[in-house]
Amino acid sequence: MSQTAPSQSAPSQSAETVPPSATASVDPASVDPDEIAKFTAMAEAWWDPNGKFRPLHRFNPVRLAYIRDKLCSHFDRDPAAEQPLTGLRILDVGCGGGLLSEPMARLGATVTGLDAAEKNIRIASLHAAESKLDIDYRHGSVEDLAAAGAQFDAVLNMEVVEHVADVGSFLGASAAVVRPGGIMVVATLNRTPKSFLLAIVGAEYVLRWLPRGTHDWRRFLRPSELAADLRGSGLEIAEMTGVAFNPLTDSWRLAPRDLDVNYMVLAEKPA
Ligand SMILES: C[S@@+](CC[C@H](N)C(=O)[O-])C[C@H]1O[C@@H](n2cnc3c(N)ncnc32)[C@H](O)[C@@H]1O
């Protein structure tokens, strides 16, 4: 595949991805202070592969490969290239400690990592410095970025939407910062009896992968609800795929037709 993107999907050449004043107010509708306090209390654990964020560490390979392949396909890049995402501006919303921001930067992308928990941003910045990666980490909300007119080729919304207060405000602002011709990837949990059993009872109470109370099942979104919100924000749904855990191999895999528990949505903004 050629590294030359077609005009419909070519990243624009803005010198500055996000105006410096665009973040730091964190009381917009999407931000739930109780959720932010919860993540602040766990912030030291972000980079411990066997700690409180172990599930995200285990989940990372499959979602990274998915995101890389979808970005390469959409922007006409060679996924086998060493840095196939060079020149693409990516916003990692709710970046936490940077588990996704760092590999995206290694793949060549110009990454902005945004989180409403200031301590996460401090931990992420320190880790990026240790890893010698240049990532623009911001404490703030996506509503602030949208109000400032920021634009990105791709917006990653991975495991965040189930933690926000006002989903409409959050997804509307996230969609607003996708540039025309750009894409958004959302990963979240479905609201089904199976997800209650596996993601709440199993993960938090039986296996204790996650601290109790990490998730509120009532906040999980059905794929149809998420799709309706994304369409209402001006995006088109390109694809939905499930992600399933195999306890025998302790690993995750894409399960395209099984959206019962974990799933990802790929959405595009018309050019
Ligand atoms: C489960 S973690 C996911 C972290 C990261 N996206 C990943 O998948 O590795 C959710 C993150 O979203 C952040 N968050 C929650 N609500 C937010 C909001 N409204 N705006 C920005 N960040 C938010 C939390 O502080 C936390 O770091």
The ligand as a Tripos MOL2 file, in Angstrom:
@<TRIPOS>MOLECULE
LIG
   27    29     1     0     0
SMALL
NO_CHARGES

@<TRIPOS>ATOM
      1 C1        -10.8640    2.6790   32.2280 C.3       1 LIG1
      2 S1         -9.8050    4.0360   32.0250 S.3       1 LIG1
      3 C2         -9.2940    3.8280   30.3370 C.3       1 LIG1
      4 C3         -7.9130    4.3470   30.0670 C.3       1 LIG1
      5 C4         -7.4210    4.2200   28.6270 C.3       1 LIG1
      6 N1         -8.3490    4.7870   27.6880 N.3       1 LIG1
      7 C5         -7.1500    2.7900   28.2850 C.2       1 LIG1
      8 O1         -8.0460    2.1380   27.7160 O.co2     1 LIG1
      9 O2         -6.0510    2.2960   28.5840 O.co2     1 LIG1
     10 C6        -10.8840    5.4470   31.9040 C.3       1 LIG1
     11 C7        -10.1550    6.7740   31.9070 C.3       1 LIG1
     12 O3        -11.0540    7.8080   31.5070 O.3       1 LIG1
     13 C8        -10.8310    8.9530   32.3060 C.3       1 LIG1
     14 N2        -12.0710    9.7470   32.2470 N.ar      1 LIG1
     15 C9        -13.2600    9.4730   32.8080 C.ar      1 LIG1
     16 N3        -14.1780   10.4070   32.4660 N.ar      1 LIG1
     17 C10       -13.5390   11.2640   31.6390 C.ar      1 LIG1
     18 C11       -13.9670   12.4260   30.9240 C.ar      1 LIG1
     19 N4        -15.2120   12.8600   30.9750 N.pl3     1 LIG1
     20 N5        -13.0590   13.0660   30.1590 N.ar      1 LIG1
     21 C12       -11.7680   12.6270   30.0820 C.ar      1 LIG1
     22 N6        -11.3070   11.5410   30.7540 N.ar      1 LIG1
     23 C13       -12.1940   10.8550   31.5060 C.ar      1 LIG1
     24 C14       -10.4630    8.4060   33.6550 C.3       1 LIG1
     25 O4         -9.7590    9.3290   34.4520 O.3       1 LIG1
     26 C15        -9.6140    7.1920   33.2640 C.3       1 LIG1
     27 O5         -8.2580    7.5340   33.1250 O.3       1 LIG1
@<TRIPOS>BOND
     1     1     2 1
     2     2     3 1
     3     2    10 1
     4     3     4 1
     5     4     5 1
     6     5     6 1
     7     5     7 1
     8     7     8 2
     9     7     9 1
    10    10    11 1
    11    11    12 1
    12    11    26 1
    13    12    13 1
    14    13    14 1
    15    13    24 1
    16    14    15 ar
    17    14    23 ar
    18    15    16 ar
    19    16    17 ar
    20    17    18 ar
    21    17    23 ar
    22    18    19 1
    23    18    20 ar
    24    20    21 ar
    25    21    22 ar
    26    22    23 ar
    27    24    25 1
    28    24    26 1
    29    26    27 1
@<TRIPOS>SUBSTRUCTURE
     1 LIG1         1 GROUP 0 **** ****
